[in-house]
Structure formats: structure tokens, C-alpha cells
Amino acid sequence: MASIKKKSSGGGGGSNWMDTYGDMVTLLLCFFVLLYSMSTIDTEKWKWIVNQLNPSTIEQEQPGPTPSDTSNKGGEELPTTTDMEVAMDELYDFLVNYAQNNPENSVSVSQGDGYVFISFDDTVFFDGNSSYIREEGKVILDSIIPALDKVTPFVDELKVLGHTAQQYAYEPNPIPNDRRLASERATEVTIYLQQNLADLEPGRLVVTSYGQWRPVASNETNESRAKNRRVELIITGRELEDKLQDNVAQYFTMYETATGQPVGGAE
């Protein structure tokens, strides 16, 4: 009588397909994660990386920018962060020395991470309700322009900020007159700088009209109003990450550092 063999269960081997399925799912997950990560990579940098690993995988093209490339499209050598920091330090030192030697000009200076901040008493630059630069103001600008020219290759932006004071302590100025006067004063300074700076790109000159809305003192006395009527310059360096989180708070910090006086403090 022939014996009948029972089919072996394989010792539980029937579940091996789950191992294969799990591996496949894991590989698919890794594949989609890789696709997502690649979608955020700069194309030129990705080509450069792949080409370094296997030059035969990419067609020979004109050399594109690499992560270490320091020249722009026009072939101009861009400043490094270290170069910019040195230039900003030299500009700051010059302006501090100028302010100390010319206290009558009411120039205040401070320095932060990648910027130099200059505050001018507006009474030195303009007559009341006028946007024409006084000769005294031109003398001050002429004195600092050579230092600005020297750091031109390292300047990201040169912002000119225009401020006004309220004519009456508890009554805002008429909006059109206020904004227009602050803008015209900042614009006049910007025009003068653009006409006399040798190489700074005009697109890096920025005019801002704050009017009466960023006061650093009360408007109750002539002396306090004089502090609010002012023109300021902010020179920021190139190739530096922007760390300003709150521009208004950062501005008041710069003012207090430059003048050594608390904002809105007693006269």
C-alpha cells in the first residue's frame, strides 16, 4: 500500500512574503523622502554634487556656479563676509572719530551685526519746514562721503531715513504734510549722496519716510522736538544673513546704543 506524504508546512516559512513586503514598503518610503528632499535642492548645486561623484552622469556643459563660487554673473569678485566685517569696522571707527572731533554737528553712531547706524540732528541739515540741505549739512556729508566710498564694494544697502517732530505735543501733524516733508528731506540727502558717491550702485540707495511716527523723545519742548527732527543712515554689509526679526524694535535698539539715551526718556 502506497504511503501518502503530507505536504510540509515549511516550519512557518509561509510568512516570508511579509518580510519582502515590509522591505519593499520601507524602500518606497525612502524613495519618496529622497524625491521630496531633491525637490528643494538648487538645480545647479545638485548637478555639481552629482558631477563630483560621477562626472560621466552629466553632459559636459559650460561650468555653472558651485557652492564655493565667489564671482557674480558679471565676473565681479564678491566680497566675503570677513571682508565686509572688516570694512564695516573701519567705517564705524572713522565715523566715531569724526563725531568725537565734531561734537557741534550732533552726529551719533552705533554698530551692529553687519551694519553701521548714523543719526544726524535735523536742525543741522534743514531749516524748519524746509527740505533744502543747509550748507552745514553738506559739509557733514562731504566729510563722510570718502569713508562711504571706501566701503562701496561691501555695501548691501544705504538707507536714508527721514523723521519729523509734531508741531504740537498732543496733536499729530497733518498726514500729507508730515509724510511729504520727511520723504523730501530723506530724498534730498539721498540725491546728494548719489551725486557724490563715486561707485555705489543707485539701486542700493533706499529712501524711507517715517514722518512723526518713530519719535525718540517727547514733543513738549523745542529741545525734545529737535531730537525727533532728524535724518539717519543705515549702511548694511553684503553677504550677511539678515538677522532682523522686528525692524521697529531693532531700530530703537540702534538709536539707544548710538545716543546712550533711553527712547522717550525725560529731558
C-alpha positions as CSV (number, residue, x, y, z in Angstrom):
1,M,0.0,0.0,0.0
2,A,1.5,3.2,-1.1
3,S,2.2,5.7,1.7
4,I,0.8,9.2,1.4
5,K,3.2,12.1,2.2
6,K,1.9,15.1,3.9
7,K,2.9,18.4,2.4
8,S,5.3,20.1,4.8
9,S,4.3,23.4,6.3
10,G,7.8,24.7,5.9
11,G,8.2,25.5,9.6
12,G,6.3,28.7,9.3
13,G,8.1,29.8,6.2
14,G,4.8,30.9,4.6
15,S,5.1,34.2,6.2
16,N,8.3,35.1,4.5
17,W,6.4,37.2,2.0
18,M,5.7,39.7,4.8
19,D,9.4,40.3,5.2
20,T,9.7,41.0,1.5
21,Y,6.6,43.3,1.5
22,G,8.0,45.2,4.6
23,D,11.3,45.7,2.8
24,M,9.5,47.0,-0.3
25,V,7.4,49.4,1.7
26,T,10.5,50.7,3.5
27,L,12.3,51.2,0.2
28,L,9.3,53.0,-1.3
29,L,9.2,55.4,1.8
30,C,12.9,56.1,1.4
31,F,12.4,56.7,-2.3
32,F,9.6,59.3,-1.8
33,V,11.5,61.0,1.0
34,L,14.5,61.3,-1.3
35,L,12.3,62.7,-4.1
36,Y,10.9,65.3,-1.7
37,S,14.3,66.3,-0.4
38,M,15.6,66.6,-4.0
39,S,12.7,68.9,-4.9
40,T,14.2,71.6,-2.6
41,I,17.8,71.4,-3.9
42,D,19.1,74.1,-6.1
43,T,19.5,72.6,-9.6
44,E,22.9,73.9,-10.3
45,K,24.3,72.8,-6.9
46,W,22.7,69.3,-7.4
47,K,24.4,69.0,-10.8
48,W,27.7,70.0,-9.3
49,I,27.4,67.4,-6.5
50,V,26.4,64.6,-8.8
51,N,29.2,65.5,-11.3
52,Q,31.8,65.4,-8.5
53,L,30.6,61.9,-7.6
54,N,30.4,60.6,-11.1
55,P,31.4,63.0,-13.9
56,S,30.1,60.6,-16.6
57,T,26.5,61.1,-15.5
58,I,26.2,64.7,-16.6
59,E,26.7,66.1,-20.1
60,Q,29.6,68.4,-20.4
61,E,28.2,71.9,-20.2
62,Q,29.6,75.4,-19.6
63,P,30.8,75.5,-16.0
64,G,28.0,76.7,-13.7
65,P,28.2,78.2,-10.2
66,T,29.4,75.9,-7.5
67,P,28.9,76.2,-3.7
68,S,32.3,77.8,-3.4
69,D,31.9,80.2,-6.4
70,T,32.6,83.8,-5.3
71,S,32.0,85.6,-8.5
72,N,28.7,87.0,-9.8
73,K,27.3,86.8,-13.4
74,G,29.4,89.8,-14.5
75,G,32.6,88.2,-13.3
76,E,33.0,90.7,-10.5
77,E,34.6,89.2,-7.3
78,L,32.1,89.4,-4.5
79,P,33.3,90.3,-1.0
80,T,33.5,87.6,1.6
81,T,31.8,88.0,5.0
82,T,35.1,88.6,6.6
83,D,36.0,91.4,4.1
84,M,32.6,93.0,4.7
85,E,33.0,92.9,8.5
86,V,36.5,94.5,8.3
87,A,35.1,97.2,6.1
88,M,32.2,97.9,8.4
89,D,34.6,98.1,11.4
90,E,36.8,100.7,9.5
91,L,33.7,102.8,8.6
92,Y,32.5,102.7,12.2
93,D,35.9,103.7,13.6
94,F,36.1,106.6,11.1
95,L,32.6,107.9,12.0
96,V,33.2,107.6,15.7
97,N,36.4,109.6,15.4
98,Y,34.6,112.2,13.3
99,A,31.7,112.5,15.8
100,Q,34.1,112.9,18.7
101,N,36.1,115.6,16.9
102,N,33.0,117.5,15.7
103,P,30.6,117.4,18.6
104,E,28.8,120.6,17.3
105,N,27.4,118.5,14.4
106,S,25.3,116.3,16.6
107,V,26.3,113.1,14.9
108,S,25.6,109.8,16.8
109,V,27.0,106.4,15.6
110,S,26.5,102.8,16.6
111,Q,27.5,99.5,15.1
112,G,25.7,96.1,15.0
113,D,26.0,92.8,13.3
114,G,26.7,93.8,9.7
115,Y,25.5,97.4,9.8
116,V,26.6,100.9,10.8
117,F,23.9,103.3,12.1
118,I,24.3,107.1,11.9
119,S,21.9,109.7,13.3
120,F,22.1,113.4,12.4
121,D,20.3,116.2,14.2
122,D,17.9,117.5,11.6
123,T,18.4,121.1,12.7
124,V,22.0,120.9,11.3
125,F,20.7,119.8,7.9
126,F,17.4,121.7,7.4
127,D,15.6,124.8,8.4
128,G,12.1,124.5,9.9
129,N,9.6,123.1,7.3
130,S,12.3,123.1,4.6
131,S,13.8,120.2,2.7
132,Y,16.7,122.1,1.2
133,I,20.0,120.9,2.7
134,R,21.8,123.7,4.6
135,E,25.5,124.3,3.9
136,E,26.4,122.9,7.3
137,G,24.7,119.7,6.3
138,K,26.6,119.5,3.0
139,V,29.8,119.9,4.9
140,I,29.0,117.0,7.2
141,L,28.1,114.8,4.2
142,D,31.2,115.8,2.3
143,S,33.3,114.8,5.4
144,I,31.9,111.2,5.5
145,I,31.5,110.5,1.8
146,P,35.1,109.5,1.3
147,A,34.7,106.8,4.0
148,L,31.5,105.6,2.4
149,D,33.2,105.5,-1.0
150,K,35.9,103.3,0.5
151,V,33.4,100.6,1.6
152,T,31.2,100.8,-1.5
153,P,32.1,97.2,-2.7
154,F,30.8,95.9,0.7
155,V,27.6,97.8,0.9
156,D,24.3,95.9,0.6
157,E,22.0,98.9,1.2
158,L,22.4,102.5,2.3
159,K,19.1,103.6,3.8
160,V,18.3,107.2,4.4
161,L,15.5,107.6,7.0
162,G,13.5,110.9,7.3
163,H,11.8,111.9,10.5
164,T,9.7,114.9,11.7
165,A,8.5,116.2,15.0
166,Q,5.0,117.0,15.9
167,Q,4.3,120.7,15.9
168,Y,2.0,120.3,18.9
169,A,2.8,117.7,21.6
170,Y,-0.7,116.2,21.7
171,E,-1.9,116.8,18.1
172,P,-0.5,114.8,15.2
173,N,0.7,116.7,12.2
174,P,-1.4,116.7,9.0
175,I,-0.6,113.4,7.3
176,P,0.2,114.7,3.8
177,N,2.5,117.5,5.0
178,D,4.2,115.2,7.6
179,R,5.0,112.3,5.2
180,R,5.9,114.6,2.4
181,L,8.4,116.7,4.4
182,A,10.1,113.6,5.9
183,S,10.3,112.0,2.5
184,E,11.6,115.1,0.8
185,R,14.3,115.6,3.4
186,A,15.4,112.0,3.1
187,T,15.3,112.2,-0.7
188,E,17.4,115.4,-0.8
189,V,20.1,113.6,1.3
190,T,19.9,110.6,-1.0
191,I,20.2,112.7,-4.1
192,Y,23.3,114.4,-2.7
193,L,24.9,111.1,-1.8
194,Q,24.1,109.6,-5.2
195,Q,25.6,112.6,-7.0
196,N,28.8,112.5,-4.9
197,L,29.4,108.8,-4.2
198,A,31.7,107.5,-6.9
199,D,30.7,103.9,-7.3
200,L,27.8,102.9,-5.2
201,E,25.0,101.4,-7.3
202,P,21.9,103.7,-7.2
203,G,19.7,100.7,-6.5
204,R,21.4,100.3,-3.2
205,L,20.2,103.7,-2.0
206,V,16.9,103.5,-0.2
207,V,14.6,106.3,1.0
208,T,12.3,105.8,3.9
209,S,9.8,108.3,5.3
210,Y,8.9,107.7,8.9
211,G,7.4,111.1,9.5
212,Q,6.4,111.7,13.1
213,W,5.7,108.0,13.9
214,R,9.1,106.9,15.3
215,P,9.8,109.6,17.9
216,V,12.7,109.1,20.3
217,A,11.6,111.9,22.6
218,S,8.5,113.8,23.6
219,N,7.3,116.8,21.5
220,E,6.7,119.0,24.5
221,T,9.8,121.3,24.3
222,N,12.0,122.7,21.5
223,E,14.9,120.6,22.6
224,S,12.9,117.3,22.5
225,R,11.4,118.2,19.1
226,A,14.9,118.8,17.8
227,K,15.7,115.1,18.6
228,N,12.7,113.9,16.7
229,R,13.5,116.0,13.6
230,R,16.4,114.0,12.3
231,V,17.9,112.2,9.3
232,E,19.6,108.8,9.7
233,L,21.7,106.5,7.6
234,I,21.8,102.7,8.0
235,I,24.7,101.1,6.0
236,T,24.3,97.3,5.8
237,G,27.0,94.9,4.6
238,R,26.7,92.4,1.7
239,E,26.9,88.7,2.1
240,L,25.5,88.7,5.6
241,E,22.3,86.9,6.7
242,D,19.5,89.2,7.7
243,K,19.0,88.7,11.5
244,L,16.5,91.5,12.0
245,Q,13.4,89.9,13.4
246,D,11.5,93.1,14.3
247,N,12.6,96.1,12.4
248,V,10.9,98.6,14.7
249,A,12.4,97.1,17.9
250,Q,15.8,96.8,16.2
251,Y,15.7,100.5,15.2
252,F,15.0,101.7,18.7
253,T,17.8,99.5,20.0
254,M,20.2,101.1,17.4
255,Y,19.1,104.6,18.5
256,E,19.6,104.0,22.2
257,T,23.0,102.4,21.5
258,A,24.1,105.3,19.4
259,T,23.0,108.1,21.7
260,G,23.2,106.4,25.0
261,Q,19.8,107.7,25.9
262,P,16.6,105.7,26.5
263,V,13.8,106.2,24.0
264,G,11.1,108.6,25.3
265,G,13.2,109.4,28.4
266,A,13.0,112.5,30.4
267,E,14.7,115.6,29.1
